[in-house]
Amino acid sequence: MTPAGTGSNTRHTESRSWKRLTAAIGLLWLLAAVVGSAMMSRPAAAGAGRDNDRDDDRLSASDRDGDRDDDADDDDDADNRKRSPEELVNAGQQIFRFDTFGDEQQWTGTLRMNDVIEAAVDPQTALSLGLKVDVEALPPEVQAAIGAGQVDLTDPQTTLTLIQLNSVVGVVGTVEDVSGRKHLSKVGITCALCHSTVDDSFAPGIGRRLDGWPNLDLNPGAIIATSPAVPPEAKAVYNSWGPGRYDPRFNQDGKSTPLVIPPAYGLQGVKRATYTADGSISYWNNYVAVTQMGGHGTFKDGRIGIHMVQKPDLVKPKLRALREYQFSLATPAPAAGSFDPAAADRGRTVFQGAAKCATCHNGAHFTDINRGRRHRPEEIGMDPAYALSATKKYRTTPLRGLASHAPYFHDGSAATLPDVVEHYDSFLRLGLTPQQKMDLVEYLKSL
């Protein structure tokens, strides 16, 4: 895929134009797979675990592209060094919410989504596709008019007004007045498109921002399929994904393996991002901004054959501030009354003992990735398709805020936490009693 502008990509997929289009989808999987799904992995047999305990300094030269700490992936320029921690977080918030990294070159130049929005995307359609509106960006008079039913929610011109007000979460556009009508001359997306939602305090889909929460209502495939630049065979793939799912590698390998959109909170202290732990958080932010969003920047990783160079790089200088804002997003506490405390206490004992969860979900972040471990798909009973990436293995997912973002596992194959427990009880032949299963679920809900 070669975005508009100066750039190159050595992958053989470059010749397949419909794959290149998926790079524009950019649903900023800032840390795809940092989702809090309960991947309670099988304890490795003696000796077998050594294959997973591979230290960074034992990796091949090409593997080192992704296995670096965040600081190695960030561009710690003079401007960043002058900023206080608070200033970095504030700058990161603006990047997360409003910075497109120049991806208008894809969303406008290639996919022509500005034309689609202007012609056919009214607010009702936008909300049905899972897009959200930040009520705090709406002037009081606009809020009052919407509440009184005085705003036409079936007119795309209303959508352009909302974009002009910077109120459509994760969408940034340039709106001009032409002959008495609004014209969307360009449009791009930001991290917040899929890693923020709203609290629905004003109306369904309209409320205060919840940065870091996955937008599981968002239907990225259906959105992309509205582009006139996407051929029928690709539209069929996009429309098959459904709400809350996106494949951040489709344009690289041509395989449809959609993943559940992950949260972007609770990341502080987790050393490797993504379901397959391909690299640091900044590595993944860079990957998605350039190869998926279509941002104007540089990304290279010899393990997966990507070598994209675009000057000037509008991505890398912003990675450190973006990361610091992500680190500031705390895991939401379980809602009051959402779990049984006594059962959760018993469930903790099951988690650490009979269920063997703590064999892999250990440490402060409930993951052994901080000890350099990854797991083969057959160890944990997972579909191997998505693991066929840089590492060929899955990461033990950190556990946090589980009750707030079902479904679980990388592919959403477990709809509920009881489904997660049943999977591992069956796959690992644990022999848990019905009471142990219920108690374990209550403990997971408490995390």
C-alpha positions as CSV (number, residue, x, y, z in Angstrom):
1,M,0.0,0.0,0.0
2,T,1.3,3.4,-1.0
3,P,-0.6,6.3,0.4
4,A,-0.9,9.5,-1.5
5,G,2.3,11.6,-1.1
6,T,5.9,10.6,-1.1
7,G,6.3,7.0,-0.1
8,S,7.1,3.4,-0.9
9,N,6.1,-0.1,0.3
10,T,8.0,-3.2,-0.7
11,R,5.2,-5.7,0.0
12,H,4.0,-7.7,-2.9
13,T,0.4,-6.7,-2.0
14,E,1.1,-3.3,-3.5
15,S,-0.2,-4.4,-6.8
16,R,-3.6,-5.3,-5.4
17,S,-5.5,-2.0,-5.2
18,W,-8.4,-3.2,-3.2
19,K,-6.0,-4.1,-0.3
20,R,-4.5,-0.7,-0.4
21,L,-7.8,0.8,0.3
22,T,-8.1,-1.0,3.6
23,A,-5.2,1.1,4.9
24,A,-7.5,4.0,4.9
25,I,-9.9,2.5,7.3
26,G,-7.6,3.6,10.1
27,L,-9.7,2.6,13.0
28,L,-6.6,3.3,15.1
29,W,-6.0,0.1,16.8
30,L,-3.7,2.1,18.9
31,L,-3.0,-1.0,20.9
32,A,-5.1,-3.5,19.2
33,A,-5.4,-6.5,21.5
34,V,-4.7,-4.7,24.7
35,V,-8.4,-5.7,25.2
36,G,-9.2,-7.1,28.6
37,S,-10.4,-10.5,27.4
38,A,-9.9,-13.3,29.7
39,M,-7.3,-15.5,27.9
40,M,-6.5,-17.9,30.7
41,S,-3.7,-19.8,29.1
42,R,-2.7,-23.5,29.6
43,P,0.3,-23.8,31.9
44,A,3.3,-24.8,29.8
45,A,4.8,-28.2,30.3
46,A,8.3,-28.4,31.6
47,G,10.7,-27.4,28.8
48,A,7.9,-26.4,26.4
49,G,7.7,-22.9,28.0
50,R,11.2,-22.1,26.9
51,D,10.0,-21.5,23.4
52,N,7.8,-18.8,24.8
53,D,10.3,-17.3,27.2
54,R,12.4,-15.7,24.5
55,D,14.2,-12.6,25.7
56,D,14.4,-9.5,23.4
57,D,18.2,-9.8,23.1
58,R,17.8,-13.3,21.6
59,L,15.7,-12.1,18.7
60,S,17.0,-11.9,15.2
61,A,17.9,-8.6,13.7
62,S,14.6,-8.4,11.7
63,D,12.6,-9.3,14.9
64,R,14.1,-6.3,16.7
65,D,12.0,-4.1,14.4
66,G,9.1,-4.6,16.8
67,D,10.6,-5.9,20.0
68,R,11.8,-2.6,21.4
69,D,10.7,-0.5,24.3
70,D,8.4,2.5,23.7
71,D,11.3,5.0,24.1
72,A,13.0,3.4,21.1
73,D,10.0,3.9,19.0
74,D,9.2,7.5,20.1
75,D,10.9,10.5,18.6
76,D,12.1,12.3,21.7
77,D,12.8,15.5,20.0
78,A,13.7,18.8,21.7
79,D,10.1,19.9,21.9
80,N,9.2,16.7,23.9
81,R,12.2,17.1,26.2
82,K,11.1,20.6,27.1
83,R,7.6,19.5,28.1
84,S,6.5,18.6,31.6
85,P,4.7,15.3,32.2
86,E,1.4,17.3,32.4
87,E,2.1,19.1,29.2
88,L,2.8,15.8,27.4
89,V,-0.5,14.3,28.6
90,N,-2.4,17.4,27.5
91,A,-0.7,17.4,24.1
92,G,-1.4,13.7,23.8
93,Q,-5.1,14.2,24.5
94,Q,-5.3,16.7,21.6
95,I,-3.4,14.2,19.3
96,F,-5.7,11.3,20.4
97,R,-8.9,13.3,19.8
98,F,-8.1,15.6,16.9
99,D,-4.9,14.6,15.0
100,T,-5.3,12.9,11.7
101,F,-1.6,12.5,11.0
102,G,-2.4,13.7,7.5
103,D,-4.7,10.7,6.7
104,E,-6.9,13.0,4.6
105,Q,-4.7,11.7,1.8
106,Q,-6.6,8.4,2.1
107,W,-10.0,9.3,3.4
108,T,-10.5,12.2,1.0
109,G,-7.9,11.5,-1.8
110,T,-8.5,7.8,-2.2
111,L,-11.8,6.8,-0.6
112,R,-13.6,10.1,-1.4
113,M,-15.5,9.8,1.9
114,N,-16.0,13.5,2.0
115,D,-18.3,13.2,-1.0
116,V,-20.1,10.2,0.5
117,I,-20.7,12.0,3.8
118,E,-21.9,15.2,2.1
119,A,-24.3,13.4,-0.2
120,A,-25.7,10.6,2.0
121,V,-24.6,10.5,5.6
122,D,-27.3,12.2,7.8
123,P,-27.0,12.1,11.6
124,Q,-29.4,9.1,11.9
125,T,-27.3,7.1,9.4
126,A,-24.1,8.1,11.2
127,L,-25.5,7.0,14.6
128,S,-26.7,3.8,13.1
129,L,-23.1,3.1,12.0
130,G,-21.9,3.6,15.5
131,L,-20.5,7.1,15.2
132,K,-20.7,9.2,18.4
133,V,-21.4,12.9,19.1
134,D,-19.6,14.8,21.9
135,V,-22.4,16.8,23.6
136,E,-19.9,19.1,25.3
137,A,-18.7,20.4,21.8
138,L,-22.3,21.5,21.0
139,P,-23.3,25.1,21.9
140,P,-26.2,25.3,24.3
141,E,-28.6,26.6,21.6
142,V,-27.8,23.6,19.4
143,Q,-28.3,21.2,22.3
144,A,-31.7,22.9,23.0
145,A,-32.7,22.7,19.4
146,I,-31.9,19.0,19.2
147,G,-33.8,18.3,22.4
148,A,-36.8,20.2,21.1
149,G,-36.8,18.2,17.8
150,Q,-36.0,21.4,15.8
151,V,-32.9,19.9,14.1
152,D,-33.4,17.8,11.0
153,L,-31.5,14.6,11.7
154,T,-32.2,13.2,8.2
155,D,-30.2,15.9,6.4
156,P,-26.5,15.4,5.6
157,Q,-26.1,19.2,6.0
158,T,-26.7,18.7,9.7
159,T,-23.9,16.1,9.8
160,L,-21.5,18.7,8.2
161,T,-22.5,21.2,10.9
162,L,-21.7,18.6,13.6
163,I,-18.3,18.0,11.9
164,Q,-17.7,21.7,11.7
165,L,-18.3,21.9,15.5
166,N,-15.7,19.2,16.1
167,S,-18.4,17.2,17.8
168,V,-18.3,13.9,15.8
169,V,-15.9,11.8,17.8
170,G,-12.9,10.7,15.8
171,V,-13.8,12.6,12.6
172,V,-12.1,15.8,11.6
173,G,-13.1,17.7,8.5
174,T,-12.9,21.0,6.7
175,V,-16.3,22.5,6.0
176,E,-16.8,25.5,3.7
177,D,-19.9,27.5,2.8
178,V,-20.5,27.4,-1.0
179,S,-23.5,29.2,-2.4
180,G,-25.4,29.0,0.8
181,R,-24.7,25.3,1.4
182,K,-22.1,23.5,3.4
183,H,-19.4,21.6,1.5
184,L,-17.0,19.0,3.1
185,S,-13.8,19.7,1.2
186,K,-11.7,17.1,3.1
187,V,-12.1,14.6,6.0
188,G,-9.9,12.4,8.1
189,I,-10.0,10.3,11.2
190,T,-8.3,10.1,14.6
191,C,-7.5,7.6,17.3
192,A,-10.8,8.5,19.1
193,L,-12.9,7.1,16.3
194,C,-12.8,3.6,17.7
195,H,-11.1,4.1,21.0
196,S,-13.6,6.5,22.5
197,T,-17.3,6.4,23.0
198,V,-19.8,8.6,24.9
199,D,-21.9,8.1,28.1
200,D,-25.2,8.6,26.3
201,S,-26.1,11.3,28.8
202,F,-27.9,13.4,26.2
203,A,-29.4,10.7,24.0
204,P,-28.3,7.4,22.6
205,G,-25.0,8.0,20.9
206,I,-24.7,11.6,22.2
207,G,-23.0,12.4,25.4
208,R,-19.7,13.1,27.2
209,R,-16.6,11.5,25.8
210,L,-15.2,8.4,27.4
211,D,-11.6,8.3,26.0
212,G,-10.0,4.9,26.0
213,W,-13.3,3.0,26.0
214,P,-13.7,0.9,22.8
215,N,-16.5,1.9,20.5
216,L,-18.1,-1.5,20.1
217,D,-21.1,0.0,18.3
218,L,-18.8,1.2,15.4
219,N,-19.2,-0.7,12.2
220,P,-16.0,0.1,10.4
221,G,-16.6,-2.4,7.6
222,A,-20.0,-0.9,6.7
223,I,-18.5,2.6,6.7
224,I,-15.7,1.6,4.3
225,A,-18.1,-0.2,2.1
226,T,-19.9,3.1,1.3
227,S,-16.8,4.3,-0.6
228,P,-17.2,4.4,-4.3
229,A,-13.5,3.4,-4.6
230,V,-14.0,0.0,-3.0
231,P,-14.7,-2.8,-5.5
232,P,-17.5,-5.3,-4.9
233,E,-15.3,-8.2,-3.6
234,A,-13.8,-6.0,-0.9
235,K,-17.2,-4.5,0.0
236,A,-18.4,-8.1,0.8
237,V,-15.5,-8.6,3.1
238,Y,-16.0,-5.3,4.9
239,N,-19.7,-5.9,5.3
240,S,-19.1,-9.3,6.9
241,W,-17.2,-7.9,9.9
242,G,-20.1,-6.3,11.8
243,P,-20.1,-3.8,14.7
244,G,-17.1,-3.6,17.0
245,R,-14.7,-5.5,14.8
246,Y,-11.9,-4.6,12.4
247,D,-8.9,-6.4,10.8
248,P,-5.7,-4.3,11.0
249,R,-3.8,-6.7,8.7
250,F,-6.3,-7.3,5.9
251,N,-4.4,-4.9,3.6
252,Q,-1.2,-6.6,4.4
253,D,-2.0,-10.3,4.1
254,G,-5.3,-10.3,2.2
255,K,-6.9,-12.5,4.9
256,S,-10.1,-11.5,6.7
257,T,-9.5,-12.0,10.4
258,P,-11.5,-9.3,12.2
259,L,-10.7,-8.6,15.8
260,V,-12.7,-7.0,18.6
261,I,-11.9,-3.3,19.0
262,P,-9.9,-3.1,22.2
263,P,-9.9,-0.5,25.0
264,A,-7.0,2.0,25.2
265,Y,-7.1,2.4,29.0
266,G,-5.1,0.6,31.6
267,L,-2.0,0.4,29.5
268,Q,0.6,1.7,31.9
269,G,3.2,-1.0,32.7
270,V,2.3,-3.4,29.9
271,K,5.4,-4.0,27.8
272,R,3.9,-5.3,24.5
273,A,0.8,-4.3,22.7
274,T,-1.5,-6.3,20.4
275,Y,-2.9,-9.8,20.7
276,T,0.3,-11.1,19.2
277,A,2.7,-8.8,21.1
278,D,4.3,-7.6,17.9
279,G,5.9,-4.6,19.6
280,S,5.6,-1.7,22.1
281,I,2.6,0.6,22.3
282,S,4.3,3.2,20.3
283,Y,5.3,0.6,17.7
284,W,1.6,-0.3,17.3
285,N,0.5,3.3,17.3
286,N,3.0,4.0,14.5
287,Y,1.9,0.9,12.5
288,V,-1.8,1.8,12.6
289,A,-1.3,5.5,12.0
290,V,0.7,4.8,8.8
291,T,-0.5,1.5,7.4
292,Q,-4.2,1.6,8.5
293,M,-5.2,5.2,9.0
294,G,-3.3,6.3,5.9
295,G,-1.3,8.9,7.8
296,H,1.7,10.6,6.3
297,G,4.6,9.0,8.0
298,T,7.2,6.2,8.0
299,F,6.9,2.6,9.2
300,K,9.3,-0.2,8.7
301,D,9.3,-3.8,10.0
302,G,11.4,-6.4,8.2
303,R,9.5,-9.3,9.9
304,I,6.3,-8.6,8.0
305,G,8.0,-7.0,4.9
306,I,6.7,-3.5,5.4
307,H,9.0,-0.5,4.4
308,M,7.0,2.7,4.0
309,V,8.7,6.0,3.9
310,Q,6.8,9.4,3.6
311,K,8.5,12.7,4.3
312,P,7.9,14.7,6.3
313,D,6.9,12.2,9.0
314,L,3.7,13.5,10.7
315,V,3.4,10.6,13.0
316,K,6.6,9.7,14.9
317,P,7.2,13.1,16.6
318,K,3.8,12.7,18.2
319,L,4.1,9.2,19.5
320,R,5.6,10.0,22.9
321,A,2.8,12.5,23.9
322,L,0.2,10.1,22.5
323,R,1.6,7.3,24.6
324,E,1.6,9.4,27.8
325,Y,-2.0,10.3,27.3
326,Q,-2.9,6.6,26.8
327,F,-1.0,5.8,30.0
328,S,-3.1,8.4,31.9
329,L,-6.3,6.7,31.0
330,A,-7.3,4.6,34.0
331,T,-9.2,1.4,34.0
332,P,-12.9,2.1,34.9
333,A,-13.9,0.7,38.3
334,P,-16.7,-2.0,38.2
335,A,-20.1,-0.4,38.6
336,A,-21.6,-0.5,42.0
337,G,-23.5,-3.7,42.5
338,S,-22.2,-5.3,39.3
339,F,-20.6,-8.3,41.1
340,D,-21.0,-10.3,44.3
341,P,-18.0,-9.4,46.6
342,A,-18.2,-12.7,48.6
343,A,-18.3,-14.8,45.5
344,A,-15.5,-12.7,44.0
345,D,-13.3,-13.5,47.0
346,R,-13.9,-17.2,46.5
347,G,-13.3,-16.7,42.8
348,R,-9.9,-15.3,43.5
349,T,-8.9,-18.6,45.1
350,V,-10.2,-20.5,42.0
351,F,-8.3,-18.1,39.7
352,Q,-5.1,-18.7,41.5
353,G,-5.6,-22.4,42.1
354,A,-8.0,-24.9,40.4
355,A,-8.5,-22.8,37.2
356,K,-4.8,-22.3,36.8
357,C,-5.5,-18.8,35.4
358,A,-2.6,-17.2,37.4
359,T,-0.1,-19.5,35.6
360,C,-0.2,-17.0,32.8
361,H,-2.3,-14.1,34.1
362,N,0.1,-13.1,36.7
363,G,1.8,-10.0,38.1
364,A,0.3,-6.5,38.6
365,H,-1.2,-6.5,35.1
366,F,-2.3,-10.1,35.0
367,T,-0.1,-11.0,32.0
368,D,3.2,-12.9,31.6
369,I,4.1,-10.8,28.5
370,N,6.1,-8.7,30.9
371,R,8.3,-11.7,31.4
372,G,8.7,-12.1,27.7
373,R,6.3,-15.0,27.2
374,R,4.0,-15.6,24.2
375,H,1.9,-18.7,23.6
376,R,1.3,-20.9,20.6
377,P,-2.4,-21.1,19.5
378,E,-2.6,-24.8,20.3
379,E,-1.6,-24.1,23.9
380,I,-4.7,-22.0,24.6
381,G,-7.3,-23.4,22.2
382,M,-7.3,-20.3,20.0
383,D,-7.9,-20.0,16.2
384,P,-4.3,-19.8,14.8
385,A,-5.2,-17.6,11.8
386,Y,-4.5,-14.2,13.3
387,A,-1.3,-15.5,15.0
388,L,0.3,-15.9,11.6
389,S,2.1,-12.5,12.0
390,A,5.5,-11.3,13.2
391,T,5.5,-13.5,16.3
392,K,3.4,-16.5,15.3
393,K,2.0,-16.6,18.9
394,Y,-0.5,-14.9,21.1
395,R,0.1,-12.7,24.1
396,T,-1.6,-13.3,27.5
397,T,-4.1,-10.5,27.5
398,P,-3.9,-8.1,30.6
399,L,-7.2,-8.3,32.6
400,R,-8.9,-5.0,33.4
401,G,-12.3,-3.6,33.2
402,L,-13.6,-6.9,31.9
403,A,-17.3,-6.3,32.6
404,S,-17.3,-3.2,30.5
405,H,-16.2,-4.6,27.1
406,A,-17.6,-7.9,26.1
407,P,-17.2,-9.9,23.8
408,Y,-13.9,-11.6,24.7
409,F,-10.9,-13.3,23.0
410,H,-9.2,-11.6,20.0
411,D,-12.0,-12.7,17.7
412,G,-14.9,-12.1,20.0
413,S,-15.7,-15.8,20.0
414,A,-16.7,-15.7,23.7
415,A,-19.7,-13.6,24.1
416,T,-19.7,-13.5,27.9
417,L,-17.4,-14.2,30.8
418,P,-19.1,-17.5,31.6
419,D,-18.3,-18.5,27.9
420,V,-14.7,-17.7,28.6
421,V,-14.6,-19.9,31.7
422,E,-16.4,-22.7,29.9
423,H,-13.9,-22.6,27.0
424,Y,-10.9,-23.1,29.3
425,D,-12.7,-25.6,31.6
426,S,-13.3,-27.7,28.5
427,F,-10.1,-27.1,26.7
428,L,-7.8,-27.6,29.7
429,R,-10.0,-30.3,31.2
430,L,-10.0,-28.5,34.5
431,G,-13.1,-30.1,36.0
432,L,-14.4,-27.0,37.7
433,T,-17.6,-27.3,39.6
434,P,-20.6,-25.1,38.8
435,Q,-20.0,-23.1,42.0
436,Q,-16.3,-22.6,41.1
437,K,-17.3,-21.4,37.7
438,M,-19.8,-18.9,39.1
439,D,-17.3,-17.6,41.7
440,L,-14.6,-17.3,39.0
441,V,-16.9,-15.2,36.8
442,E,-17.7,-12.9,39.8
443,Y,-13.9,-12.4,40.4
444,L,-13.3,-11.6,36.7
445,K,-16.2,-9.0,36.9
446,S,-14.4,-7.4,39.8
447,L,-11.2,-6.7,37.9
